[in-house]
Structures are given as C-alpha cells and as structure tokens.
C-alpha cells in the first residue's frame, strides 16, 4: 500500500458549526484493544508518537485493566515507560476500572484518567461484574483520589443509544447514570454509542435531556461507532448542539471486547476531512494522519476501513 499526498477538501465554512473542535484520539486504547494478535509495545509507542506529531493533542494511550480482561493492553506500564513525557500530562489519559488500576496509573506518572461506566445493567455486569449502582460506588474513590492527586478525569457512559442484550435504552435512564457519574467529580462526560445504533434525532434528544439535567454540551464528548454508517452524521448533529469534543480512532480501528456487534470507531481521518471542509479547526495534519494509518494498517496486516484513507492512499 502506497501513500500519496492527500488533497484537501474544498473549504466552505459552515455557520452552524464551532470554529474549532478537540479530537479525543482513542486509537491506541479503544482502537487496538480488540485486536486478536498482540501488537508489540514498540509499535504502540511509535503509533502514539506519530499521532502526536500529526497534531493530535489528546490521545488516550492505554488502559490499566487486568491482563485477563484485555490481553492486548497488558503492557500498559511498559508502554508508558517507553513513551516517557510523550505519554504523560492532562492530554494523555488512561482508562482505569478501579482503585488498583488508579494505583498503577499514578505509579506510572499519568496526568489524566478515565472510568468506564454503563447505562444498562446487563453491560455493567458483563464489563465490570457489577450492577450500575455498584459500579458508580466503585468509581467514587477512584475519582476522588484522582482529583486529589491533581489529575483530570473523564467518565465514559457506554450503551447510550442501544444495548445488544436489552435493546433500546430510554434517554432518561442514560441521563440518570450520566448525572450520577458527573456528581462524582468528573471533568468530562463521554457518551458512547457502543454498538453504533444511534441516529441524529436520538443524539439531539439525549443532549437536550442532559442539558436539562445540568450537564451542558461544554462538558460532553461524543463517542460514536460506525456499525450502521451513522457515526459522522451523529457527530455533526452533536456539534450543532454545542459539543466541542469528539472521540475518534485513527484508521477507524476499534470495537468492544464485550459487545461483539460493535465494530470500528469513527475514523479520525473521515472526521478531519469533514471538519476541514466546513472550516472547523482541529490542528491535525491530514497528510501525516493518513500516512500513520497506512503505517499501522501494514503492521496489522489489513487495510484501513477509513473511507478517506482508502481514497487518499490508494487502498482498495
């Protein structure tokens, strides 16, 4: 697979979108966590460095979970040691499931952490072996200790737009869990469309409900999977509602090890192309990003699913 210098989209500024958007890059953690073949730690470290060099300021690097849960991320300590300062700071969050994970993260010198909750009872049981209420209580000391240590904290809520076991998830149920997590003291809430079933009207309804509950768009990030091809449309809807943080994965990598119907995340390249064309600043060098996606695809042994990468890099 060979790369070509990407053309840029024709820029026609959109008046209903923000001037700038922060891309919360999840490729190294959410993107790689479901890979069957273990990716060498030196490849992961180079991936993070390339992403940072392409202009992505916020990069979720890894997760401090038991190796039996997610074997792909068992090298978290080694990865952060390899990265050094590139892997630390408030713009390099790591996922932690509990206090033990937080202990490991603090020992590694991280500056930001994320906890991962669920809007549904079934997924809470499958992911954390706890009820929703029990998981919130498990996160309470994690968030408190993290904040006491000067860390930035994000709270994920998964299954916000549908659950493969429970089906449709009431908007009010999602909002209830979101409020409980944010009351713990988290700085940012990420709304996860874990199986990619969300639609634009659903996104609008949930954001309106959260705003009515006191969680404004300025405290929210959105995390859409592209299982049904809706990720970019849902993202643009969220931006029109005032959201300024979008989760994306370079090359469209990703899935969920506990929800088999979940396919890849919104591809960072597809998002950057759309925002560039709308005159929205991201700070990301699209050419460098495409080159990085091609590089990682070669190491994974398969082409990137990103439409923009395929178009610009000449992939099939």
C-alpha positions as CSV (number, residue, x, y, z in Angstrom):
1,X,0.0,0.0,0.0
2,X,1.5,3.3,-1.0
3,X,0.7,6.8,0.2
4,X,0.0,9.9,-1.8
5,X,0.0,13.5,-0.6
6,X,-3.7,14.0,0.3
7,X,-5.7,16.6,-1.5
8,X,-7.7,18.8,0.8
9,X,-11.5,19.3,0.7
10,X,-12.8,22.5,-0.8
11,X,-13.3,24.7,2.2
12,X,-16.8,26.2,2.6
13,X,-17.2,27.4,6.2
14,X,-20.4,26.2,8.0
15,X,-22.1,28.9,10.1
16,X,-23.8,26.3,12.4
17,X,-20.6,24.6,13.5
18,X,-18.0,25.6,16.0
19,X,-14.8,27.4,15.0
20,X,-12.7,24.6,16.5
21,X,-13.1,21.0,17.8
22,X,-10.9,18.9,20.0
23,X,-10.4,15.4,18.7
24,X,-10.0,12.9,21.5
25,X,-8.0,10.2,19.8
26,X,-8.8,6.7,21.1
27,X,-6.9,4.6,18.6
28,X,-4.1,3.4,20.9
29,X,-6.5,2.2,23.5
30,X,-10.0,1.6,22.2
31,X,-8.7,1.1,18.7
32,X,-6.3,-1.7,19.5
33,X,-7.9,-3.3,22.5
34,X,-9.9,-5.8,20.4
35,X,-7.0,-7.0,18.2
36,X,-6.6,-10.7,18.3
37,X,-2.8,-10.6,17.7
38,X,-0.8,-8.8,20.3
39,X,0.7,-5.6,18.9
40,X,4.3,-5.2,20.1
41,X,4.8,-2.4,22.6
42,X,7.3,-0.6,20.4
43,X,4.7,-0.4,17.6
44,X,2.2,1.0,20.1
45,X,4.7,3.6,21.3
46,X,5.6,4.6,17.7
47,X,1.8,4.9,17.0
48,X,1.3,7.4,19.8
49,X,4.4,9.4,18.8
50,X,3.1,9.6,15.2
51,X,-0.3,10.7,16.3
52,X,1.2,13.4,18.4
53,X,3.4,14.5,15.6
54,X,0.3,14.7,13.3
55,X,-1.2,17.3,15.7
56,X,-3.5,15.2,17.9
57,X,-3.1,16.8,21.3
58,X,-5.4,14.5,23.2
59,X,-4.5,10.8,23.0
60,X,-5.9,8.0,25.2
61,X,-2.8,5.8,25.3
62,X,-3.8,2.6,27.2
63,X,-5.7,1.0,30.0
64,X,-4.7,-0.3,33.4
65,X,-7.0,-3.3,33.5
66,X,-6.2,-6.9,34.5
67,X,-4.5,-8.7,31.6
68,X,-7.2,-11.4,31.7
69,X,-9.8,-8.7,30.8
70,X,-8.0,-7.2,27.8
71,X,-4.8,-9.0,27.0
72,X,-3.8,-6.6,24.3
73,X,-3.3,-3.8,26.9
74,X,-1.3,-5.9,29.4
75,X,1.8,-3.9,28.5
76,X,0.5,-0.5,29.8
77,X,3.4,0.1,32.2
78,X,6.0,-0.8,29.6
79,X,4.3,1.4,27.0
80,X,4.2,4.5,29.3
81,X,7.8,3.9,30.3
82,X,8.8,3.8,26.6
83,X,6.8,7.0,25.9
84,X,8.2,9.0,28.7
85,X,7.0,12.6,28.7
86,X,5.1,11.9,25.5
87,X,2.7,9.6,27.4
88,X,2.2,11.9,30.4
89,X,0.1,15.0,31.2
90,X,-3.5,16.0,31.2
91,X,-3.7,15.3,27.4
92,X,-2.7,11.7,27.8
93,X,-5.5,9.9,29.7
94,X,-5.5,6.2,30.5
95,X,-8.5,4.1,31.4
96,X,-8.7,2.7,34.9
97,X,-11.5,0.4,36.1
98,X,-10.9,0.6,39.9
99,X,-8.6,1.8,42.6
100,X,-6.0,-0.8,41.8
101,X,-5.9,0.5,38.2
102,X,-5.6,4.0,39.6
103,X,-2.7,3.0,41.8
104,X,-0.9,1.6,38.7
105,X,-1.7,4.8,36.7
106,X,-0.4,7.1,39.5
107,X,2.8,5.0,39.8
108,X,3.3,5.5,36.0
109,X,3.0,9.3,36.4
110,X,-0.1,9.9,34.3
111,X,-1.9,13.2,34.4
112,X,-5.4,12.1,33.4
113,X,-7.6,9.0,33.8
114,X,-11.0,7.8,32.6
115,X,-13.5,5.5,34.2
116,X,-15.9,3.4,32.1
117,X,-19.5,3.1,33.2
118,X,-22.6,1.7,31.6
119,X,-26.1,2.9,31.1
120,X,-27.5,-0.6,31.2
121,X,-27.4,-3.3,33.9
122,X,-26.5,-6.2,31.5
123,X,-23.4,-4.5,30.1
124,X,-22.4,-3.3,33.6
125,X,-22.5,-7.0,34.7
126,X,-20.6,-8.2,31.6
127,X,-18.0,-5.4,31.6
128,X,-17.4,-4.9,35.4
129,X,-19.2,-7.8,37.0
130,X,-21.3,-5.2,39.0
131,X,-24.7,-3.5,38.9
132,X,-24.8,0.1,37.6
133,X,-25.1,1.3,41.2
134,X,-22.3,-0.8,42.4
135,X,-20.0,0.4,39.6
136,X,-20.7,4.0,40.4
137,X,-19.7,3.3,44.0
138,X,-16.6,1.6,42.8
139,X,-15.7,4.7,40.8
140,X,-16.3,7.1,43.7
141,X,-12.9,6.7,45.5
142,X,-11.2,6.5,42.1
143,X,-12.4,9.9,41.0
144,X,-11.9,11.4,44.4
145,X,-8.3,10.2,44.7
146,X,-7.5,11.1,41.1
147,X,-8.8,14.7,41.7
148,X,-6.9,14.9,45.0
149,X,-3.8,13.9,43.0
150,X,-4.3,16.7,40.6
151,X,-5.5,14.5,37.7
152,X,-8.1,15.4,35.0
153,X,-10.9,12.8,35.0
154,X,-13.3,11.7,32.3
155,X,-16.3,9.5,32.8
156,X,-17.5,7.3,29.9
157,X,-21.1,6.1,29.7
158,X,-21.5,3.1,27.3
159,X,-24.7,1.8,25.7
160,X,-26.2,5.3,25.5
161,X,-28.0,4.6,22.2
162,X,-28.8,0.9,22.4
163,X,-27.8,-2.3,24.0
164,X,-27.4,-5.7,22.2
165,X,-29.0,-7.6,25.1
166,X,-31.6,-5.1,26.4
167,X,-32.4,-3.4,23.1
168,X,-33.5,0.3,23.2
169,X,-32.2,2.3,26.2
170,X,-34.5,5.1,27.5
171,X,-33.0,8.5,27.3
172,X,-34.0,9.2,30.9
173,X,-32.1,6.1,32.0
174,X,-28.9,7.3,30.3
175,X,-29.3,10.7,31.8
176,X,-29.7,9.3,35.3
177,X,-26.4,7.4,35.0
178,X,-24.6,10.3,33.5
179,X,-25.7,12.6,36.3
180,X,-24.5,10.1,38.9
181,X,-21.1,9.8,37.3
182,X,-20.7,13.5,36.9
183,X,-21.7,14.1,40.5
184,X,-18.6,12.1,41.5
185,X,-16.5,15.0,40.3
186,X,-15.5,14.1,36.7
187,X,-14.4,16.9,34.4
188,X,-15.9,15.5,31.2
189,X,-18.6,13.0,30.2
190,X,-18.2,10.9,27.1
191,X,-21.5,9.5,25.6
192,X,-20.8,6.1,23.9
193,X,-22.8,4.6,21.1
194,X,-21.1,1.3,21.7
195,X,-22.9,-0.7,19.0
196,X,-23.4,2.1,16.6
197,X,-27.2,2.1,16.5
198,X,-27.7,5.8,17.3
199,X,-29.4,8.3,14.9
200,X,-29.4,12.0,14.7
201,X,-32.7,12.6,16.3
202,X,-31.7,10.3,19.2
203,X,-28.5,12.3,19.7
204,X,-30.4,15.6,19.8
205,X,-32.9,14.2,22.3
206,X,-30.2,12.9,24.7
207,X,-28.2,16.1,24.6
208,X,-31.3,18.1,25.3
209,X,-32.1,15.9,28.3
210,X,-28.6,16.2,29.7
211,X,-28.7,19.9,29.3
212,X,-32.0,20.0,31.2
213,X,-30.3,17.9,34.0
214,X,-27.4,20.5,34.3
215,X,-24.8,18.8,32.1
216,X,-24.1,21.2,29.3
217,X,-22.5,20.5,26.0
218,X,-19.3,22.2,27.1
219,X,-18.7,19.2,29.5
220,X,-19.6,16.5,27.0
221,X,-17.6,14.4,24.4
222,X,-19.3,12.1,21.9
223,X,-18.0,8.6,21.0
224,X,-19.8,7.0,18.0
225,X,-19.2,3.7,16.4
226,X,-19.8,3.3,12.7
227,X,-21.6,-0.1,12.7
228,X,-24.5,1.3,10.7
229,X,-22.7,4.2,9.0
230,X,-24.1,6.8,11.3
231,X,-21.0,8.0,13.2
232,X,-20.2,11.1,11.2
233,X,-23.8,12.2,10.9
234,X,-24.3,11.8,14.6
235,X,-21.1,13.7,15.3
236,X,-22.1,16.7,13.2
237,X,-25.5,16.7,15.0
238,X,-23.7,16.8,18.3
239,X,-21.5,19.7,17.2
240,X,-24.6,21.7,16.1
241,X,-25.8,21.2,19.7
242,X,-22.7,22.8,21.2
243,X,-20.5,19.7,21.7
244,X,-16.8,20.6,21.1
245,X,-15.0,17.2,21.9
246,X,-15.3,14.2,19.5
247,X,-13.8,10.8,20.1
248,X,-12.3,9.2,17.0
249,X,-9.8,6.4,16.2
250,X,-7.2,6.8,13.5
251,X,-7.8,4.4,10.7
252,X,-11.3,3.6,12.1
253,X,-9.8,1.0,14.4
254,X,-11.8,-0.4,17.2
255,X,-14.6,-2.3,18.7
256,X,-15.7,-3.6,22.1
257,X,-14.4,-6.9,23.5
258,X,-17.7,-7.3,25.5
259,X,-20.1,-6.3,22.7
260,X,-19.5,-8.4,19.7
261,X,-21.8,-6.4,17.5
262,X,-19.7,-3.3,18.0
263,X,-17.4,-2.5,15.0
264,X,-15.0,0.3,14.4
265,X,-15.0,3.8,15.8
266,X,-15.5,6.9,13.8
267,X,-12.3,7.2,11.7
268,X,-10.2,10.3,12.7
269,X,-9.4,10.9,9.0
270,X,-13.0,11.0,8.0
271,X,-13.8,13.4,10.8
272,X,-10.8,15.7,9.9
273,X,-11.8,15.7,6.2
274,X,-15.4,16.8,7.1
275,X,-14.3,19.4,9.6
276,X,-11.6,20.8,7.3
277,X,-14.2,21.2,4.6
278,X,-16.5,23.0,6.9
279,X,-13.8,25.4,8.1
280,X,-13.6,23.9,11.6
281,X,-10.1,23.9,13.0
282,X,-8.7,20.7,14.5
283,X,-4.9,21.3,14.4
284,X,-4.5,18.0,12.7
285,X,-2.2,17.4,9.6
286,X,-4.4,15.1,7.5
287,X,-1.5,14.0,5.3
288,X,0.5,12.9,8.3
289,X,-2.5,11.2,9.8
290,X,-3.2,9.2,6.6
291,X,0.5,8.2,6.5
292,X,0.2,7.0,10.1
293,X,-3.0,5.0,9.3
294,X,-1.3,3.3,6.3
295,X,1.8,2.5,8.5
296,X,-0.4,0.9,11.2
297,X,-2.5,-1.0,8.7
298,X,0.6,-2.6,7.3
299,X,1.5,-3.7,10.8
300,X,-1.9,-5.1,11.5
301,X,-1.9,-6.9,8.1
302,X,-5.1,-5.4,6.7
303,X,-6.3,-2.2,5.0
304,X,-7.7,0.7,7.0
305,X,-11.6,0.8,6.9
306,X,-11.4,4.6,6.8
307,X,-13.0,5.9,3.6
308,X,-10.7,8.9,3.5
309,X,-7.6,6.7,3.9
310,X,-8.7,4.5,1.1
311,X,-9.4,7.5,-1.2
312,X,-6.2,9.3,-0.5
313,X,-3.8,6.5,0.0
314,X,-5.0,4.4,-3.0
315,X,-6.1,1.5,-0.9
316,X,-8.8,-1.0,-2.1
